[in-house]
Amino acid sequence: EHQDLPFERLVQELNPARSLSSHPLAQVVLTFAPDRGPGPGFELAGLDIDVESSGTQLMTEFDLSVSLAEHRSADGSPAGIDGGLIYRTDIFTPDDIGQLAGRLARILEQVAADPSLRVGQAELLTGTERRQLLTQKAGSAQPGTLAARTLPELFEAQAARVPGATAVVCGADRLTYGELDAAANRLARLLAARGAGPERVVALVLGRSAQLVVAVLAVLKAGAAYLPVDPGYPAARIGFMLADAAPACLVTTAALAGKLPAEPPVPRVILDDPGTAAGLAASGGTALADGDRTVPLRPGHAAYVIYTSGSTGTPKGVVVAHQNVARLMGATTPWFGFSDRDTWLLFHSYSFDFSVWELWGALLAGGRLVVASQAETRSPGRLLRLMAGTGVTVLNQTPSAFYELMREEAGRSGAGQAPGPRLVIFGGEALDVRRLDGWHERHRDGGPELVNMYGITETTVHVTCARLDRGASSGLIGVPLPGVRVLVLDGWLQPVPPGVVGELYVAGAGLARGYLGRPGLTSERFVACLFG
């Protein structure tokens, strides 16, 4: 109804942001001219006259203009539609426009054949394109056999293989695999006596220490899922998590217990309480069998519940099973060659899912886990000294933390020498590869391999992986991990053509079980896969 509004008035009223690179109001325009039937003829004596487009236009006001015109026969019956596309050659190639025209024609043919067709049901893809998108394989390698076992089983196998090897280092504290296994067994028996078991939750409110690793392992050995609660969280958030997860008990220390909210009331296990210490000393150090648990422990049981940040609404507890973590490590170990020769740094808070990768990357391969103190995680200089002193070989960092580490490393004497880690893995946030140019320049003759991995808590830490050579594309997330499938779909859950913006959907192994106590939200977010 406003098609005759003067363009200058429209721009004046809307006042869009101006840029020399694009039209101020619209970049893509479609016009359709209906045939209104035969009108008064245009005649010149002695001449036959017809109107044709010149077919030439050297400039376009828009990025893309699509014009369609309807035609009718002399008797008024439809005689088809034709049209043309005018485009900026610095944005589109002739092949791009050819594909676009083909897709438009395909949609028009479908709705002409079936006028009741919904817009979202129109097929943009050719048959070949659809087959190529939907027959993509999951990551090239097959998932490892670890997925069929629980985390305590896998850890105990390593403890039996290398009982005297160092498992955990935190400052002056050191635990061998044998010592870690026995300490976790004793605490697991105490927790089982307090009601911990499969499909129950045990909250952990602990600082960064070797004791933290013992507690995580003990909860899993008891069969329960651990709920990591960062002691630095506001009291209101801690109270919400405890009320929402309803843990069977809470493991903490005397110093931290005094800072916890009184509500909700949760039975507490104070690790440094004399009574607890006496109970642990009296407990057996042997591994729990299924008969010692409330029910037998299986790979599909919950291993941990990590709450989302709540940036998109109320925080949600994501429930992840043992088999998910086992699959993740089993699938990636062949890619990266993880072994008992590696030393991993536990850098991230254990309430952030990146810590799951750090923790089990070390312990399921028989490697060493170095727990960084709070002060070391906040000081790039101290962190570099810790890494050098402990021989860290696998470093996991968010890009923002690594940029600070790069700056510190560049300012040190002897810069240019390859640092200790053989592998640096990015995750947790978007990576700007252009900021790595200085790193590549300093380490042109060596240095660690850089890898970018993408994923979220709901997909068990990682989904895709990209190895970052010099000149890698910005924003690259790489290829799916083994056993994982990724699809880019539109709002109707249909594959979009290559190059078209859509949403990334993840299918296959690695998906969490859902959100704790929220079946409706789980059904909304964890949708059925339409493609097998």
N, C-alpha and C positions, 0 to 999 in steps of 0.2 A: 504493500500500500504506500510505501515511501520511495518507490523506485525513481520518482522524478525529483527527489530532493537534490539540490545542487551539490556537487562534490565538495566545493570549497566550504559550504555551510556545514557539511557533515564533519570535515576535518576540524573546523573551528569549534564545533560543539564537543567532539570527542577528545580533541587535543592529545592525540597519541604521541608517544615518545618518538622523536625524529632521529633518523640515521641515514647517512649517505649510502649505506649498503642495501637498503630495502625500502619498499614502498611504505608510506606512513600508516596506511589503513588496512591493507590486505596484501598478501603475497601470492595467493592463488585465487583466480576468478573463473567461475563457470557461467556462461550465458547460454540461454536456450531461446530460440526464436520459433514460436509455433507458426505453422502455415495457416493463415486466416482465410484461405480460399482465394479463388481468382478475383483480382481487383481490376480497376480500370487499366486497360492496356496502354502501352507507350508505342506509338506508331509514327513512322516517317514514310512519306510516300516513296515507293520503289525500294524500300529497304526491309530486310528481315532483321529484327533486333532481339538480342538475348543479353542477359546480364551474367557476367562471370567475374569471380574474384581474380585480382591480379596475381594472388599467390605469393607475393613478396612483401616482407616487412622486415626492415633491418633493425628496428628497435622495438622493445616491449616495455610497457610501463610496469608490468608485474613480473614476478619470477616465473609464473606459469599462467597462461590464459587458455581456457578450453571453451570453444564455441561450438554449439550444436544447432542445427537447423532442421526443422521438420518439412517434409514435402508431401503434397497431395496431387493426385491426378486431376484431370479436368472434371471428372465426375465427383470429385471430393473424397475419393477413397485414399487411404494411406499409401504413400509411395516411398516410405523410408525416411531415415535420418542420416544426415552426413555432418561432418564437422572438421575442425582442425585444431592443432595445438601450437601455440607460440610460446617459446621458452627462452630463458637466459642460458646462453651456451657456456657461461662460466660456472653454472650450477648443475646443469643437466647435460648428459651426452645423448646422441641420437638413440643409443640402445636403451637408455633410461626411459625416454619418451615412447619408444616402441613398446616397451613392456607396460608402461602406464596405459597407453591406448588399448593394448590388448586386454588388460584387466577391466577397463571400463566397458569395452565391447562384451566381454564375458559376462559381466553383471547384467548389462542390458538384455542380453540374450536369455539369461536365466529368469529375470522378472517378466519378460515378455511371454515366456513359455508358461510361467506360473505366477500370475499377478498376486496370489495370496502369500507368496514367499516373504518371510520376514527379512529385514535388512541383514540381520546377523547371520542368516542362513545362506546368504549369497557366497559362493565360493570364489575367492580371489585367485587361488593357486591353480596352476595347471596340474594335471594328474601326475606328471613327472616330478614337479616341485613338491607336491604333497608326499609322494612316496619317499623322496630323498630326505625330507624333514622328519618323517615319522618312522623311518627305518634306520635312523642313526643308531649306532651302537653306544652302549654305555662305555665308560673309559676302557681303553684298549686292553688292559690286563684284567684278569678275572679276580674277584674278591678272594682273599686268603682264607685259609681254613680256620683262622682265629675266631671268625664270627660264630662258630658253633659252640663256643665255650664262654664261661663267665670270667670276669676280671680276676677274682681270687684264684681260680684255677690256673690262669695264665701266669699270674705273678708267682704262685707257689712253684710252678714248673721252673721258673728262673731262679728262685731261691734254692731249690734243690740242686740246680745245675751249678750255680756259682755262689754258694753260701758265704764264702769269705770275701767276696768282692764288695767294694763300697757301693751302697745304694743311695744314700742321702748325705749331703754335706750342707751344714748351715752354720757359718762361723766356725767355732771350735768343735761343734758337735758333729759326730760322724756315726752312721749306722751301716753295718754290713747288711747284705740281703738276709742272712740268717737272723741277725738281731732285729731287723725291721719286721720280719715274718713273725718271730716269737712275740714281740711287743704288741703287734696288731692282733695276734691270736688271743692274748690275755685280755686286751680291751674288748675284743669282739665277744668274748664269753660274758664279760660283765654287762655289755649292752644287750645281749640276747636275754640275760636274766631280767633286764629292765623293760622287756617287751619289744625290742627291736627284732625285725625279721622281714622276710620278703613282702613287698608292697606296703611296708611301713616306712616312715621318714624319720631320720635322726638329724637334728640341726647341729651344725658346727659353728661355734663362735670362737675363733682362735686366731692368734697372731701368726706371722710368718716364722715358722720354726720347723725343726725336724718332727716335733710332736704333732704338727698339723698333718704331715704325710702319714704318720702312724694312725691318726684318728680317721682319715679318709679310708685307708685300707681296712681298718677295723670295722667300720660301718658296713662296708661291702662284704666282709667275711661273715658278719652276723646275718647277712642277707638283705639288709635294709638299703634304702637310697639315702645318700647324704645330701643335706640342704646347706650349701655354703652361705654363711651370713658374715659379711665383712664387718668387723668391729667398728669401722669408721662410719658405717651407715647412721643416718639420723635415727633417733629412738622410734619415731613414728613409722619409718619404713621397716625397722626390725620387728616392731609390734605387728604390723600388717602381715609380714611374711610368716611369722609364727602362728598368727591366728588363721591365716589362709591355708597353710600346709598342715597344721595340727600334728606336729611331730610327736613321736612316742616319748622322746627325751631330747635333752640339749646337752652337748658336750662343750665345756668351756674351762676357763681358769678362774681362780678366786679374784684376780685383779679385774678381769673383764666382766665377771658375773655382777659386780656391783654397779656396772654401767648399763645393765640391761633393763628394759621396762618390766614392771611388775605384772603387767597384763599383756598377753594371756598367761596364766600360770602353766608352766611346762616343767616337768620333772627334770632336775639338772644333775649332770655328772661333772663334778669339779675335779679336774685331773690332778691338781696339786693339793687336794684335801687329804689329810692323813688317813681318813677312813677309806677313801678311794684307792690311795696308794697301797694300803694293806690288802684291800680286795684284789687289786691287780697282782700283787706279789703272791697271793694264794691261788690265783687262777692258773690253769695249765697253759703251757706255751705251745701246745699242739694245735694243728688246724682243726676247725670245726667241720664235722660231717653233717649230712642232711638231717640226721637224727638229733643233732644239737640245735637245730633251727625250728622255728614254728611250723614251717613247711619246707619242702626241698627247694633249693635255689636253682633257677634255670636261666639261660641266656636272655630270655625275653622279659625277665623281671627288671624293674626300674633300678638303675644304678645311681642316678642323681636327679635332683630337681634344681634347675637354675632359673631364677626369676629375670625376666626382661627388665629393661631400665624403666619402663613406664612412659617413655617419651611419646608414645602414640596412644596413651590411655592408661588404664589401671595396669600395674605390673602383673605379669602372668607367669606362673610356674611351669616351665617346660620339662616334661618327663622324658628322660632318655634311658634306653635299656642298655644292659651289658653288651649285647651283641652289636649294638651300634658302634661303641667305642672299639671293640675288638675288630669289627670290620674295617673301621677307619685305619687303624694301625696295620692290619693285615694287608690292606690294599695299597698303602703308601710306602711300606717298608721296602718292597722291591724297587720302587722308583728312586728312593733316596739312599738306599743302602744303610739303613739304620742298623746298628749292631751294639754289642757290649763294649765296643771301643769308643762309643760316643758319650759325651758329657752334655747334658741338657741344662739350661738355665730356667728355673721356675721364676719368671719375672713378673707375671701378671697376677692380679688378685685371684684367689681361688673361686670367687663369685663371678668371674668372667670366664666364659667357656673356652677361651684360648688356653687357660690353665689345664684343661682336660687333655689337650694335645701335648702340652709340655710335660705333665705328670706321667702319663702312660706311654708317651714316646720313649721316655727313659726306662721305666720299670718293666715294660713288656718286652724290652730287647736286652735286658741285663745291663743297661748302661748306668751312668751316674746322674743323679739329680742334684743340682746345686740350687739351694733356696736363697734368693737374694733378700737382704733385709729391706725394710721400708726405706731407710736412708739411702741404700744403694740403688733402689729403683728410681729415686728422685734426683740422683746426682750422676750425670753421664761420666764424669771423671772417676768416681768411685766404682761405677759399674764396669768401666774398662779395666780397672785394676783387678776387680774380682774375676772377670773373665780370663784375664791373663794369668792370674795366680792359680785358678782352678782348671785351666785348660778346656774351657767351654768350646765345643765343636758345633753345636746346633743352637742357634739363637733365633728366638721368635719375637717379633716386634710389630707394634702398630707403626705405620709410616711416620706419624708425628714424633714418636719417641725415637725412631731411627734417625730422623733429620737432626735431632739434638746430639745424638751419638756421633753422627758424621761430623758435625761442627766441632765437637770436642776432639775427635780423632785427628781432624785436619790441623788443629792448633798445636798438636803435640810434636815434639822433636822426633825425627825419624819417620814422619808421615810418608806413606808410600810403601812401607813394608806391609806385607799381607798380615792381617790380624789373625788371632787364633781360630775363630769359627770357620768351618769348611762350608757351612750352609747358613744363610739368613733367610727366614721365612716371614713374609709380611702378611698381615691379616687384620681384621677388626675395623678397618676404615678404608676409604678410597686412597689409592696410591697415585701420586703425580710423578711419573717416571722421569720427567725433565729435571727434577730436583736431585736425581741420582747421577747426573753428568759429572759432577765434581768427584764423586766416589769412583766412578769408572776411570776417570783420568788419573787419579792417584794410584789405582790398583790395576793399571793396564797390563802389568806383568804377573798378576796373581790375585789373590784375595778370594773371599768366599763366593760361592754361587748364590745368586739372588733369585728368590722365588716369590711370586705373588699368589696367595690363595684366597678364595672367596667363599663365604658361607655365613650362616647365622646359627643361633642356638638351636632352632627348630630342625636344622639339617645336620646336627652333630658336628659342629665346628667348621668343617670344610666341605665344599662341593666341587670346586674347580681349581685348577693349578696352571700357572703360566711361568715358565722359566724366563728370566729377564736378562737378555743379552743387551749389549749397548745398542741403542736405537729402537728398543721395544716401543710399541704403541702405548700411548697414554690410556689409562683405564682398562688395560687388557686384563681379563680374568681367566683366560686360558681354556683348557679342555676339561670335560668332566672327569672326576676320579673314577676308578674302576667300580662297577656296580651302581653307578649313579647316572641318571638321565636328566638332561635339561631341555626345556622347550620354551620358546618365546611365543606367547599366545595373546590373542586379543581379548576384549571384554566378554566374548561369547565362548571363550576357551578353545578357540580354533587357531591353528598355526598361522602366523603372519608371513608374508613373503620376505625373502632375504632383504635386509636393509630397512625394513619397516619397524618402527618403534612398537614394542609390546611389553608385556610383563614376563619375567623369568619364572618359570615353574620348575620345581624339582621333583623327580619321581625316583622310585627304586630304593635300594638299601640306604640307610642313614637317616631316614625321616624319623623324627621323634614320635613318641606315642600320642602326643597331644598336650593339651594344657590341663594341669592338675585341677580337678574339680570343676572344669568348665566344658561339658560335653557339647553345648551349643556353639561356643566359640571354636572348639576343635573341629566340629563339622563344617563350620563356615570357612576356616582357613585350610584345613587338610581335606581338600576336595578329592572326589574319586577321579582317577586318571581315565580319560576317555579313549586312550590309545593303546591299551594292553599293558 
